[in-house]
Amino acid sequence: MKKSDFRYELPPGLIAQAPLPERSASRLLVVPGDGPFEDRHVRDLPQLLRAGDLLVFNDTRVIPARLFGRKQGSGGRVEILIERLLPGNEARAQAGSSKPLRPGGRIELDAGGEAEVLGHDGGFHHLRFHVEGSLESWLLHAGRLPLPPYIHREPGADDDERYQTVFARKVGAVAAPTAGLHFDDALLAALRERGVQSGHVTLHVGAGTFQPVRVDDIAEHRMHSEWLNVGPGLVEQVRRTRAAGGRVVAVGTTVVRALESALVDGELRPFAGETRIFIFPGYRIRSVDALLTNFHLPESTLLMLVSAFMGRERILAAYEHAVRERYRFFSYGDAMLLSPGT
């Protein structure tokens, strides 16, 4: 398949630049396997799901991963986006500067301390930070929240809360698992009362999630690596849910990537480690029965993933409906509930 097979027209005014005042007030486009689409709201989920269904969330927590500084010597400005925290106050990071960073160079950070360039690998640099305390704790007060590139404003105080899910626990992502942003404590309580179960995986979303597909033949695309953990407790929850006739409902494409990466011979097993899984039409998703997801960028790997789940023509028809009905798109936008079996 070609990258252009996943193109759609999106008016720029539909790209959400800020969250709604209430998380669960977002609109929800219900997309069954066939038949008409249904325009609802996220707060309607207790009526759309059934007792015994299992919602699987990604409990990763976004770190304030954006830093600014100057090259020692030349004084040239540098913008750093940390991709992955590493042992020993080191990190894998993207870096933007007028001239390339070279091993051995140092960056004087605006927030204090220095970053030493150890080397580079492809589009990423290996940095060692000379800061007070651990890099993770230092970033909490020194770093800036890395809003996605299509949000054309600086992050504000509200983003510190709203660009995190209410169940975020495991620090390590540089982008939010955005489908989870729609859930607040009241909605989670209503789902529990309905008899809907919940479980968690961890997948630390990397900056690579925003990298475009640069090849026309998508089979040649090399996927970025992300770290995940699917624990034995979640594996048992999935087993019991399926045995009782319930559905496994992924909250976000990151959950699908995690669960599909943990399949061995079609069976879900505990797994912790890296994944480069690339899901596009022709791949059969077996780990989930339904998917709650935001709208994704044209020609993106995430649009290809949901097309593998529902079929490309069905997804593009749903996107056409969403544009016509003026849904809000991307990280702070509205959501879809995809149910190919209904």
C-alpha positions as CSV (number, residue, x, y, z in Angstrom):
1,M,0.0,0.0,0.0
2,K,1.1,3.6,-0.6
3,K,1.4,6.4,1.9
4,S,-1.0,8.4,-0.3
5,D,-3.7,5.8,0.3
6,F,-4.1,7.3,3.8
7,R,-4.5,10.9,2.8
8,Y,-7.5,13.0,3.7
9,E,-8.4,16.7,3.7
10,L,-8.5,18.4,7.0
11,P,-9.3,22.1,7.4
12,P,-6.7,23.6,9.8
13,G,-9.4,25.1,11.9
14,L,-10.5,21.7,13.1
15,I,-7.1,21.0,14.8
16,A,-7.9,21.4,18.5
17,Q,-5.5,23.9,20.1
18,A,-6.7,23.5,23.7
19,P,-8.7,21.0,25.7
20,L,-12.4,21.4,26.5
21,P,-13.2,22.6,30.1
22,E,-14.5,19.1,30.9
23,R,-12.6,16.0,29.9
24,S,-15.6,13.7,29.2
25,A,-17.5,16.5,27.2
26,S,-15.6,15.6,24.0
27,R,-17.7,14.2,21.2
28,L,-17.5,10.5,20.3
29,L,-18.1,9.1,16.9
30,V,-19.3,5.6,17.2
31,V,-18.2,3.5,14.2
32,P,-19.6,-0.1,14.0
33,G,-18.4,-2.6,11.4
34,D,-21.2,-1.6,9.1
35,G,-24.3,0.6,9.2
36,P,-24.6,4.2,10.1
37,F,-22.2,6.2,12.3
38,E,-23.6,7.6,15.5
39,D,-22.7,11.0,17.0
40,R,-22.4,10.8,20.8
41,H,-20.2,12.1,23.6
42,V,-17.5,10.4,25.6
43,R,-19.6,10.7,28.8
44,D,-22.1,8.2,27.0
45,L,-19.6,5.4,27.3
46,P,-21.4,3.7,30.2
47,Q,-24.4,3.2,27.9
48,L,-22.2,2.1,25.0
49,L,-20.2,-0.6,26.9
50,R,-21.5,-3.7,28.6
51,A,-21.0,-5.2,32.1
52,G,-18.1,-7.5,31.9
53,D,-16.2,-5.5,29.2
54,L,-12.6,-4.7,30.1
55,L,-11.2,-1.2,29.4
56,V,-7.4,-1.3,29.0
57,F,-5.6,2.0,29.7
58,N,-2.0,3.2,29.3
59,D,-0.7,4.5,32.6
60,T,2.4,6.2,31.3
61,R,3.1,9.7,32.6
62,V,4.5,12.5,30.4
63,I,7.8,14.1,31.5
64,P,8.6,17.8,31.0
65,A,11.0,16.8,28.3
66,R,11.7,20.1,26.4
67,L,14.8,22.1,27.3
68,F,16.6,25.1,25.9
69,G,20.3,26.1,26.1
70,R,23.3,27.5,24.3
71,K,26.4,25.8,22.8
72,Q,29.4,26.3,25.0
73,G,31.8,28.4,23.0
74,S,29.7,29.6,20.0
75,G,26.6,30.5,22.0
76,G,24.3,29.1,19.4
77,R,20.8,28.3,20.6
78,V,19.8,24.6,21.1
79,E,16.4,23.1,21.7
80,I,16.4,19.6,23.2
81,L,13.5,17.2,23.3
82,I,14.3,14.1,25.4
83,E,13.1,10.9,23.9
84,R,14.2,8.4,26.5
85,L,15.6,8.6,30.0
86,L,18.7,6.3,30.4
87,P,20.7,5.3,33.5
88,G,23.4,7.6,34.9
89,N,21.6,10.9,34.1
90,E,21.8,10.2,30.4
91,A,19.1,10.5,27.8
92,R,18.3,9.8,24.1
93,A,17.1,13.1,22.7
94,Q,16.3,15.1,19.6
95,A,18.2,18.4,19.3
96,G,17.6,21.4,17.1
97,S,20.4,23.9,16.4
98,S,21.8,26.0,13.6
99,K,24.8,23.6,13.2
100,P,25.0,19.9,14.1
101,L,26.0,18.9,17.6
102,R,29.3,17.0,17.8
103,P,30.5,14.5,20.3
104,G,32.3,16.1,23.1
105,G,30.4,19.4,22.8
106,R,28.6,20.9,25.8
107,I,25.3,22.7,26.1
108,E,24.8,25.3,28.8
109,L,21.1,24.8,29.8
110,D,18.9,27.8,30.5
111,A,17.5,26.0,33.6
112,G,21.0,25.5,35.0
113,G,23.6,22.7,34.5
114,E,25.0,21.3,31.3
115,A,24.3,18.6,28.8
116,E,27.3,16.8,27.3
117,V,27.0,15.3,23.8
118,L,28.3,11.7,23.9
119,G,27.3,10.7,20.4
120,H,24.4,10.4,17.9
121,D,22.4,7.6,16.3
122,G,20.3,8.5,13.3
123,G,18.1,11.5,14.2
124,F,18.8,11.2,18.0
125,H,21.7,12.3,20.2
126,H,23.0,10.6,23.3
127,L,23.4,13.2,26.0
128,R,24.8,13.1,29.6
129,F,23.3,15.7,31.9
130,H,25.3,17.4,34.7
131,V,22.5,18.7,36.9
132,E,21.6,18.6,40.6
133,G,20.1,15.3,41.6
134,S,18.5,12.7,39.3
135,L,17.6,13.8,35.7
136,E,14.0,12.7,36.2
137,S,13.5,14.8,39.4
138,W,15.4,17.7,37.9
139,L,13.2,17.8,34.8
140,L,10.0,18.1,37.0
141,H,11.0,21.7,37.8
142,A,13.4,22.6,34.9
143,G,11.8,21.1,31.8
144,R,8.8,22.3,29.8
145,L,5.9,20.1,28.7
146,P,6.3,19.0,25.1
147,L,3.0,19.8,23.4
148,P,2.6,18.3,20.0
149,P,4.0,20.3,17.0
150,Y,0.5,20.9,15.6
151,I,-0.5,22.9,18.8
152,H,0.7,26.4,17.9
153,R,1.1,27.9,21.3
154,E,3.3,27.7,24.3
155,P,2.1,25.3,27.1
156,G,0.3,27.0,30.0
157,A,-0.3,26.0,33.6
158,D,-3.5,24.2,32.6
159,D,-1.5,21.9,30.3
160,D,0.5,20.5,33.2
161,E,-2.7,18.8,34.3
162,R,-4.7,18.4,31.1
163,Y,-1.9,16.8,29.0
164,Q,-1.8,14.0,31.6
165,T,-4.4,11.3,32.1
166,V,-5.9,11.1,35.6
167,F,-4.5,7.6,36.0
168,A,-0.9,8.5,34.8
169,R,1.6,6.7,37.1
170,K,4.7,5.5,35.3
171,V,7.0,8.3,34.3
172,G,8.7,8.1,30.9
173,A,6.6,9.4,28.0
174,V,7.2,12.5,26.0
175,A,3.7,12.5,24.5
176,A,0.4,11.7,26.2
177,P,-1.7,8.6,25.3
178,T,-4.4,11.0,24.2
179,A,-7.4,8.7,24.1
180,G,-7.0,8.5,27.9
181,L,-7.3,12.2,28.3
182,H,-11.1,12.0,27.9
183,F,-11.6,10.1,31.2
184,D,-12.2,11.9,34.5
185,D,-13.0,10.5,38.0
186,A,-16.7,10.8,37.5
187,L,-16.7,8.9,34.2
188,L,-14.5,6.1,35.6
189,A,-16.9,5.8,38.6
190,A,-19.9,5.5,36.3
191,L,-18.1,2.8,34.3
192,R,-17.4,0.8,37.4
193,E,-21.0,1.1,38.5
194,R,-22.0,-0.2,35.0
195,G,-19.8,-3.3,35.7
196,V,-17.1,-2.3,33.2
197,Q,-13.7,-3.5,34.4
198,S,-10.4,-1.7,33.9
199,G,-6.7,-2.7,33.6
200,H,-3.5,-1.0,32.7
201,V,-0.4,-1.5,30.5
202,T,2.5,0.9,30.3
203,L,3.9,2.1,27.0
204,H,6.2,5.1,27.1
205,V,5.2,7.2,24.0
206,G,8.2,8.6,22.3
207,A,8.8,11.6,20.1
208,G,8.9,9.3,17.2
209,T,5.1,9.1,17.3
210,F,5.2,12.5,15.5
211,Q,7.7,11.5,12.8
212,P,6.1,11.4,9.3
213,V,6.3,8.4,7.0
214,R,8.9,9.4,4.5
215,V,8.6,6.4,2.0
216,D,5.8,6.0,-0.4
217,D,5.7,2.2,0.0
218,I,4.6,1.9,3.6
219,A,6.1,-1.6,3.9
220,E,9.5,0.0,3.7
221,H,8.8,2.3,6.7
222,R,11.0,1.7,9.8
223,M,9.0,2.1,13.0
224,H,10.4,3.9,16.0
225,S,11.1,2.0,19.2
226,E,9.1,2.3,22.4
227,W,9.3,0.6,25.8
228,L,6.3,-1.2,27.2
229,N,5.2,-3.5,30.0
230,V,2.3,-5.9,29.9
231,G,2.1,-7.4,33.4
232,P,0.8,-10.8,34.4
233,G,-2.2,-9.2,36.2
234,L,-3.5,-7.6,33.0
235,V,-2.9,-10.9,31.1
236,E,-5.1,-12.7,33.6
237,Q,-7.8,-10.0,33.4
238,V,-7.9,-10.4,29.6
239,R,-8.1,-14.2,29.9
240,R,-11.0,-14.0,32.4
241,T,-12.8,-11.3,30.3
242,R,-12.7,-13.3,27.1
243,A,-13.7,-16.6,28.9
244,A,-16.8,-14.8,30.3
245,G,-17.8,-13.4,26.9
246,G,-16.7,-9.8,27.6
247,R,-14.9,-7.5,25.2
248,V,-11.4,-6.2,25.5
249,V,-11.6,-2.4,24.7
250,A,-8.3,-0.6,24.1
251,V,-8.1,3.0,25.2
252,G,-5.8,4.3,22.5
253,T,-3.5,3.0,19.8
254,T,-0.6,2.7,22.3
255,V,-2.6,0.0,24.2
256,V,-3.1,-1.9,20.9
257,R,0.7,-1.7,20.1
258,A,1.5,-3.0,23.6
259,L,-0.9,-5.9,23.6
260,E,-0.1,-6.9,20.0
261,S,3.7,-6.9,21.0
262,A,2.9,-9.2,23.9
263,L,1.2,-11.9,21.8
264,V,3.1,-15.2,21.4
265,D,1.5,-17.6,19.0
266,G,-1.8,-15.7,19.3
267,E,-1.7,-15.9,23.1
268,L,-1.2,-12.8,25.3
269,R,1.7,-13.3,27.7
270,P,3.5,-11.0,30.1
271,F,6.2,-8.9,28.4
272,A,8.5,-6.0,29.2
273,G,10.8,-4.5,26.7
274,E,11.1,-2.7,23.4
275,T,8.7,-2.8,20.4
276,R,9.0,-1.6,16.9
277,I,5.7,-3.2,15.8
278,F,4.2,-1.5,12.7
279,I,0.5,-2.3,12.2
280,F,-1.0,-1.5,8.8
281,P,-3.7,-3.0,6.6
282,G,-3.0,-6.7,6.0
283,Y,-2.1,-7.2,9.7
284,R,-4.8,-8.8,11.8
285,I,-5.3,-7.3,15.2
286,R,-6.2,-10.1,17.6
287,S,-5.7,-8.7,21.1
288,V,-8.7,-6.3,21.3
289,D,-12.3,-6.3,20.3
290,A,-13.0,-2.5,20.3
291,L,-10.8,0.6,20.3
292,L,-11.4,4.1,21.7
293,T,-9.1,6.5,19.9
294,N,-8.6,10.1,18.9
295,F,-8.4,11.2,15.2
296,H,-4.9,10.9,13.7
297,L,-2.9,12.9,11.2
298,P,-3.1,12.1,7.5
299,E,-0.7,9.5,6.2
300,S,0.4,8.7,9.8
301,T,1.3,5.3,11.2
302,L,-1.6,5.6,13.7
303,L,-4.1,6.2,10.9
304,M,-2.7,3.0,9.3
305,L,-3.1,1.1,12.5
306,V,-6.8,2.0,12.9
307,S,-7.3,1.2,9.2
308,A,-5.9,-2.3,9.9
309,F,-8.5,-2.6,12.6
310,M,-11.6,-1.3,10.8
311,G,-10.6,-1.4,7.1
312,R,-9.2,1.6,5.2
313,E,-12.4,2.6,3.4
314,R,-14.5,2.4,6.5
315,I,-12.0,4.6,8.5
316,L,-11.7,7.2,5.7
317,A,-15.5,7.4,5.5
318,A,-15.7,8.0,9.2
319,Y,-13.0,10.7,8.9
320,E,-15.0,12.3,6.1
321,H,-18.1,12.3,8.4
322,A,-16.1,13.8,11.2
323,V,-14.8,16.6,9.0
324,R,-18.3,17.3,7.7
325,E,-19.7,17.4,11.3
326,R,-16.8,19.6,12.5
327,Y,-15.3,17.2,15.1
328,R,-12.1,18.4,16.8
329,F,-9.0,16.6,15.7
330,F,-5.8,15.3,17.3
331,S,-4.4,15.3,20.8
332,Y,-6.9,17.7,22.5
333,G,-9.7,16.8,20.1
334,D,-12.6,14.4,20.0
335,A,-12.7,10.6,19.9
336,M,-14.0,7.6,18.0
337,L,-15.2,4.2,19.3
338,L,-14.4,1.5,16.8
339,S,-16.2,-1.8,17.0
340,P,-15.7,-3.9,13.9
341,G,-17.7,-6.8,15.3
342,T,-20.9,-4.8,15.6
